[in-house]
C-alpha cells in the first residue's frame, strides 16, 4: 500500500472523518486493499474435502502438506454455507465512552466503526446481518437482513445511540440466546468489564444453542497498561464514585488484577469453544479486520 493510502487509513485520520457510513466504507476499502491478490472468503466458508488435481485447476488451492505425505497433488475444496446469519451484539454501556489521551477513538466510536465495517462485509457476501445494542437491557434491535440497503438500518442503529447505563451483560446475553431462533455467528463487541464467571456462562448459552461465538474485546491501551503515575482523581463511569489516588502506588495491584481477569476470560472462552480476539482503540480497524479474517480463513 502506498504511503499516502496508509496515512489515510491511520486511526487518527479516520477518527476525524464525519459520518459513520464514510468511516465504514474507508475501513472496508483499507481492508480490501490489504488483501492484495488473496481470495476473499469471508465468514461463511469452511473446508470441506480434498480432490485430486486436474489440469487447469487453480494452483492457489493445492494442499502442500498432503503433497508432502502422499507425493500427489490434491486441492482443498470449500463449501459456502448459504445465507449465513451474523448477529452483531454491541455493548453500549457507559464504560464504552472511555478514551485516554493517547487514543484517537473512544471505545464506543471504535466498536461503531468496526460493527459498521463488518456489516458491509457480511452483506457484500450476500449473507444476513443483524444488530443488537445493549447496556442493562437491549436498547436497539435490527433484525437480520441480506439486502444491500439493509446497511442503512444497521448504521442508523449504531449512530442514534450514545453509551450510557451500567453493564449487565450476562442477563442480556441469556435473553438473546433464547431469542436468536436461527443458528448463526454471534459477534459480541465489548470491553467485557463484568463478572467473568457469569459472563462465560451466558456465552456458553449461545454455544449450547449451536451458535458460533466470537468475542471482540475492545480496550484502550491505558486500561491494559495503566500508565498513570501521579496523584489523580479517578472517576467511575458506571457509578458515581470518585477516588483520589496515587497512580504509581496503584499500578502493580491494578495490573495483577487485570491480568488475572484476562486469564479467566480467555480460559473460559477456550473451554467453551469461543473465539477470543483482543483489539485496541489505537489499532487501525482495517488491519484488525484483515488479521482477524485471515486467521479465520486458515483455521
Protein Blocks (a to p, Z undefined) as FASTA:
>chain_A
ZZklmmmmpmklmmmpgcjklmmmmmmmmmmmmnmmaccebjmlccfbdcdddehiafkl
pcfklmmmnopacdddddddehiacdddddfbfklmgccfkbcbdfklmmmmmmmmmmmm
mmmnopacdddddfkbcfbdcdddfbfklmmmmmmmmmmcccedjddfklmmmmmmmmmm
bgcddddddehiacfklmmmmmmmmmmnopacdddddddfklmnopafbdcddddfkbcb
dcdddfklmmmmmmmmmmmmmmmmmmmmmmnopacddddfkbcfklmmmmmmmmmmmZZ
